[in-house]
């Protein structure tokens, strides 16, 4: 039996590198040799129980096609690709209304055995719906691995109604917060304020074009925000799953403004909200989850045109054989912005 290395979730707080069989692609399936995999906050939440028990690690992945199953068209061995782990059916009630990530099929398929493996199998359901996307030679594997989270940001900004000239607050300057920053700057946002408690992330946000960066442990965020946007921001993006971050957004957004909940909260997370103020100030709260292939292609176009720089987000790299170490580093290091597993 031919085996490979894979990083698997074995229980609450437990990950392990194991030798497992290399998946064999069946009819309509594709086997990809992983080259780069981004560690997402959701991977860390799966390990530490924030999303409930179980889960598959690694979904921000790119690589090279090793084998194609019978019946696969337009893809071949040697193609450089990015693969998407969840896809909708495109035919149900939700899909017909454009709510693709609410489709009951969306989470029904995934990469096998996971993204953090020497090889992963992409199921036929995903392949036939365009979830394996070829890459131009000008886009590197690390950039490609970050197309999925970038596509999530694109979908979220579309839902939020973000537009040129908006004043925006980004709460949480992790990789997706910094990606929101780049996308907003690219679309012509006016004043962009970012908040975080990690100095490395504040410094990177400033380099990427934030007009003002704030540490909520040291500064009064709403007061400082209103120095650059006197009525408050048009849009506040909560790019962290910590429900406490909502207070910054709620106190900084203008009357009639919008709050975008982007960072996924832990199961059962509760935030006590002044509903009377929400109503009187006519604030809209919008949520957004994940993305679909059309947004991944939009992200790829932006990267190909050098409109955004995803590679600049990567601060640390670990080989696959050190994946457990990489996951712990991404969780605990104040220096980490985007940690990448490479093979």
C-alpha positions as CSV (number, residue, x, y, z in Angstrom):
1,X,0.0,0.0,0.0
2,X,1.4,3.4,-1.0
3,X,1.0,5.9,1.8
4,X,1.5,9.6,2.4
5,X,1.7,12.1,5.2
6,X,-1.5,13.9,6.4
7,X,-2.3,16.1,9.4
8,X,-5.5,14.9,11.0
9,X,-7.8,16.2,13.7
10,X,-8.0,13.4,16.3
11,X,-10.1,15.0,19.0
12,X,-10.5,18.2,21.0
13,X,-7.1,19.9,21.1
14,X,-5.4,17.0,19.3
15,X,-3.8,16.8,15.9
16,X,-1.5,14.2,14.6
17,X,0.7,13.5,11.5
18,X,-0.2,10.0,10.2
19,X,0.8,7.8,7.3
20,X,-2.5,7.2,5.4
21,X,-3.2,5.7,2.0
22,X,-3.0,8.0,-1.0
23,X,-6.6,8.5,-2.2
24,X,-7.5,6.9,-5.6
25,X,-9.5,9.2,-7.8
26,X,-12.7,7.6,-9.1
27,X,-14.9,8.6,-12.0
28,X,-14.9,12.4,-12.4
29,X,-12.4,13.0,-9.5
30,X,-9.0,14.6,-9.3
31,X,-6.0,13.9,-7.1
32,X,-3.9,17.0,-6.3
33,X,-0.3,17.1,-4.8
34,X,-0.5,19.9,-2.2
35,X,2.0,22.7,-2.6
36,X,0.7,25.4,-0.2
37,X,-2.0,25.4,2.5
38,X,-2.9,28.4,4.5
39,X,-3.8,28.0,8.2
40,X,-7.2,29.6,8.7
41,X,-8.8,30.7,12.0
42,X,-11.5,28.1,11.4
43,X,-8.8,25.3,11.5
44,X,-7.7,26.5,14.9
45,X,-11.3,26.7,16.1
46,X,-11.9,23.1,14.9
47,X,-8.9,22.0,16.9
48,X,-9.9,23.8,20.1
49,X,-13.6,23.2,20.0
50,X,-15.1,26.5,18.9
51,X,-17.1,25.0,16.1
52,X,-18.1,21.8,17.9
53,X,-16.5,18.3,17.6
54,X,-14.7,17.0,14.5
55,X,-13.8,18.5,11.2
56,X,-11.3,18.4,8.4
57,X,-8.2,20.6,8.5
58,X,-6.9,22.6,5.6
59,X,-9.1,24.2,3.0
60,X,-7.0,27.1,1.7
61,X,-5.0,24.9,-0.7
62,X,-3.2,24.9,-4.0
63,X,-1.1,22.4,-5.8
64,X,-0.4,20.3,-9.0
65,X,-2.8,17.7,-10.4
66,X,-1.2,14.3,-10.0
67,X,-4.0,12.2,-11.5
68,X,-7.4,12.7,-13.1
69,X,-10.2,10.1,-12.9
70,X,-12.0,8.8,-16.0
71,X,-14.4,11.3,-17.5
72,X,-12.6,14.5,-16.3
73,X,-12.5,17.1,-19.0
74,X,-10.5,20.3,-19.2
75,X,-8.1,19.3,-16.5
76,X,-4.9,17.2,-16.8
77,X,-1.9,15.9,-14.9
78,X,0.6,18.7,-14.3
79,X,-2.0,21.5,-14.1
80,X,-1.3,24.0,-11.4
81,X,-4.6,24.5,-9.6
82,X,-6.5,25.9,-6.6
83,X,-9.3,23.7,-5.2
84,X,-12.4,24.7,-3.3
85,X,-13.6,22.3,-0.6
86,X,-17.3,23.3,-0.5
87,X,-19.6,23.8,-3.5
88,X,-23.4,24.3,-3.8
89,X,-25.7,22.2,-6.0
90,X,-26.7,25.3,-8.1
91,X,-30.3,24.0,-8.4
92,X,-32.0,24.1,-5.1
93,X,-34.3,26.9,-3.7
94,X,-31.3,28.7,-2.0
95,X,-29.1,28.5,-5.1
96,X,-31.9,29.7,-7.3
97,X,-32.1,32.8,-5.1
98,X,-28.4,33.4,-5.1
99,X,-27.9,32.1,-1.5
100,X,-25.3,29.5,-2.6
101,X,-23.6,29.1,0.7
102,X,-26.9,28.2,2.4
103,X,-27.3,25.3,0.0
104,X,-27.8,22.0,1.9
105,X,-25.1,20.4,-0.3
106,X,-22.6,23.1,0.5
107,X,-20.9,21.3,3.3
108,X,-21.7,17.8,2.2
109,X,-18.4,17.4,0.3
110,X,-14.8,18.1,1.2
111,X,-11.2,17.3,0.4
112,X,-10.1,13.8,1.2
113,X,-8.5,13.2,3.6
114,X,-7.8,16.9,4.3
115,X,-6.0,19.8,2.8
116,X,-2.9,19.5,5.0
117,X,-1.7,16.3,3.2
118,X,0.8,15.4,0.6
119,X,-2.1,14.6,-1.8
120,X,-5.8,15.3,-1.5
121,X,-8.7,14.0,-3.6
122,X,-11.3,16.4,-4.9
123,X,-14.7,14.7,-5.3
124,X,-16.7,14.5,-8.5
125,X,-19.4,16.8,-7.1
126,X,-16.8,19.6,-6.7
127,X,-15.0,18.9,-10.0
128,X,-18.1,19.1,-12.1
129,X,-19.1,22.4,-10.5
130,X,-15.9,24.1,-11.4
131,X,-14.2,23.9,-8.0
132,X,-10.7,23.0,-9.4
133,X,-9.5,26.2,-11.1
134,X,-6.3,26.3,-13.2
135,X,-3.7,28.9,-12.3
136,X,-1.7,31.2,-14.6
137,X,2.1,30.8,-14.3
138,X,2.2,34.4,-12.9
139,X,0.4,33.3,-9.7
140,X,2.4,31.5,-7.1
141,X,1.1,28.6,-5.0
142,X,1.0,30.7,-1.8
143,X,-1.0,33.4,-3.4
144,X,-3.3,30.8,-4.9
145,X,-3.9,29.2,-1.5
146,X,-5.1,32.6,-0.3
147,X,-7.7,33.0,-3.1
148,X,-10.4,31.2,-1.1
149,X,-10.3,33.5,1.9
150,X,-10.0,36.5,-0.5
151,X,-13.1,35.2,-2.3
152,X,-14.9,35.0,1.0
153,X,-14.0,38.7,1.6
154,X,-15.3,39.6,-1.9
155,X,-18.6,37.9,-1.3
156,X,-19.0,39.6,2.1
157,X,-18.2,43.1,0.7
158,X,-20.7,42.6,-2.0
159,X,-23.4,41.7,0.5
160,X,-22.5,44.6,2.7
161,X,-23.0,47.1,-0.1
162,X,-19.5,48.5,0.3
163,X,-18.6,51.2,-2.3
164,X,-16.2,53.8,-3.3
165,X,-16.1,56.8,-0.9
166,X,-17.1,54.8,2.2
167,X,-15.5,55.3,5.6
168,X,-14.8,51.8,7.0
169,X,-13.7,50.3,10.3
170,X,-12.1,46.9,10.3
171,X,-12.2,45.2,13.7
172,X,-9.5,42.4,13.6
173,X,-6.5,42.7,11.4
174,X,-5.8,39.0,10.8
175,X,-5.3,37.8,7.3
176,X,-8.9,38.4,6.3
177,X,-9.0,41.8,7.9
178,X,-5.9,42.7,6.0
179,X,-7.5,41.3,2.8
180,X,-10.6,43.4,3.4
181,X,-8.3,46.4,3.7
182,X,-6.6,45.7,0.4
183,X,-10.0,45.2,-1.4
184,X,-11.5,48.3,0.1
185,X,-8.4,50.4,-0.9
186,X,-8.7,49.0,-4.4
187,X,-12.4,49.9,-4.7
188,X,-11.7,53.5,-3.5
189,X,-12.8,53.6,0.1
190,X,-12.2,57.0,1.7
191,X,-10.9,56.5,5.3
192,X,-10.0,53.0,6.5
193,X,-9.5,52.4,10.2
194,X,-8.2,49.1,11.5
195,X,-8.1,47.7,15.1
196,X,-6.2,44.8,16.6
197,X,-4.3,44.0,19.8
198,X,-1.3,42.5,17.9
199,X,1.5,45.0,17.0
200,X,2.6,43.0,14.0
201,X,-0.8,43.2,12.5
202,X,-1.2,46.9,13.2
203,X,2.1,47.5,11.5
204,X,1.2,45.5,8.5
205,X,-2.2,47.3,8.1
206,X,-0.4,50.6,8.1
207,X,1.9,49.4,5.4
208,X,-1.0,48.2,3.4
209,X,-2.8,51.5,3.4
210,X,-4.8,51.9,6.5
211,X,-5.4,55.6,7.4
212,X,-5.5,54.9,11.1
213,X,-4.6,51.8,13.2
214,X,-5.7,51.4,16.8
215,X,-5.1,49.1,19.7
216,X,-8.4,48.8,21.7
217,X,-6.5,48.0,24.8
218,X,-4.7,51.3,24.7
219,X,-7.1,53.7,22.8
220,X,-10.8,54.6,22.8
221,X,-11.8,53.3,19.4
222,X,-15.1,55.1,18.9
223,X,-13.6,58.4,19.9
224,X,-10.6,58.0,17.6
225,X,-12.8,56.8,14.7
226,X,-14.9,59.9,15.0
227,X,-11.8,62.1,14.6
228,X,-11.6,60.9,11.0
229,X,-15.3,60.2,10.4
230,X,-17.2,62.7,12.5
231,X,-20.6,61.0,12.2
232,X,-19.1,57.5,12.4
233,X,-18.1,55.0,9.7
234,X,-20.5,53.9,6.9
235,X,-19.4,50.3,7.4
236,X,-17.9,48.4,10.3
237,X,-16.4,44.9,9.5
238,X,-16.0,42.5,12.4
239,X,-13.3,40.3,11.0
240,X,-12.9,38.2,14.1
241,X,-15.1,35.6,15.8
242,X,-14.8,37.3,19.2
243,X,-18.3,38.6,20.0
244,X,-16.7,41.4,22.2
245,X,-15.4,43.0,19.0
246,X,-19.0,43.9,18.2
247,X,-18.9,46.7,20.7
248,X,-16.3,48.5,18.7
249,X,-18.4,48.2,15.6
250,X,-21.6,49.2,17.2
251,X,-20.1,52.3,18.9
252,X,-18.3,53.4,15.8
253,X,-20.8,53.1,13.0
254,X,-22.9,56.1,11.9
255,X,-26.7,56.3,12.0
256,X,-28.0,54.3,9.1
257,X,-24.7,52.5,8.8
258,X,-24.0,48.8,8.4
259,X,-22.1,46.2,10.5
260,X,-20.7,43.2,8.6
261,X,-20.2,40.1,10.7
262,X,-17.5,38.2,8.9
263,X,-15.5,36.4,11.5
264,X,-17.2,33.2,12.5
265,X,-18.1,33.1,16.2
266,X,-17.9,30.0,18.3
267,X,-21.0,27.9,18.8
268,X,-23.3,29.5,21.3
269,X,-21.5,32.8,21.4
270,X,-23.7,35.6,22.8
271,X,-23.5,39.3,22.6
272,X,-25.8,41.6,24.6
273,X,-27.1,44.2,22.2
274,X,-29.0,47.4,22.9
275,X,-31.8,46.6,20.5
276,X,-33.5,50.0,21.2
277,X,-30.4,51.8,20.0
278,X,-30.0,49.5,17.0
279,X,-33.6,50.3,16.0
280,X,-33.4,54.1,16.7
281,X,-30.1,54.5,14.9
282,X,-31.4,52.3,12.0
283,X,-28.2,50.2,11.9
284,X,-28.2,47.1,9.6
285,X,-26.4,43.9,10.6
286,X,-25.3,41.7,7.7
287,X,-23.7,38.3,7.9
288,X,-21.6,36.5,5.3
289,X,-20.2,33.0,5.1
290,X,-17.8,31.4,2.7
291,X,-17.8,31.9,-1.1
292,X,-18.4,30.1,-4.4
293,X,-16.3,29.6,-7.5
294,X,-17.3,32.9,-9.2
295,X,-15.7,34.9,-6.3
296,X,-12.6,32.7,-6.4
297,X,-12.2,33.6,-10.1
298,X,-12.7,37.3,-9.3
299,X,-10.0,37.0,-6.6
300,X,-7.7,35.3,-9.1
301,X,-8.3,38.1,-11.6
302,X,-7.3,40.7,-9.0
303,X,-4.1,38.8,-8.1
304,X,-3.2,38.3,-11.7
305,X,-3.5,42.0,-12.4
306,X,-1.5,42.8,-9.2
307,X,-4.4,44.8,-7.9
308,X,-3.9,43.2,-4.5
309,X,-0.9,41.5,-2.9
310,X,-1.8,38.3,-1.1
311,X,1.8,37.2,-0.8
312,X,2.6,40.0,1.5
313,X,0.3,38.5,4.1
314,X,2.5,35.4,4.6
315,X,4.8,35.8,7.5
316,X,5.8,32.3,8.4
317,X,6.2,28.9,6.6
318,X,6.4,25.4,7.9
319,X,6.9,22.1,6.0
320,X,4.1,19.6,6.1
321,X,6.1,17.4,8.5
322,X,5.9,20.2,11.0
323,X,2.2,20.9,10.6
324,X,1.2,20.4,14.3
325,X,3.9,22.9,15.2
326,X,2.7,25.3,12.5
327,X,-0.9,25.1,13.8
328,X,0.2,25.9,17.4
329,X,2.5,28.7,16.2
330,X,-0.4,30.3,14.2
331,X,-2.6,30.1,17.3
332,X,-0.2,31.5,19.9
333,X,2.5,33.6,18.3
334,X,2.1,37.4,18.4
335,X,4.3,37.6,15.3
336,X,2.1,35.4,13.1
337,X,-0.1,37.0,10.5
338,X,-0.5,34.3,7.9
339,X,1.1,31.0,8.5
340,X,1.5,28.7,5.6
341,X,2.1,24.9,5.4
342,X,4.2,24.0,2.3
343,X,5.1,20.8,0.6
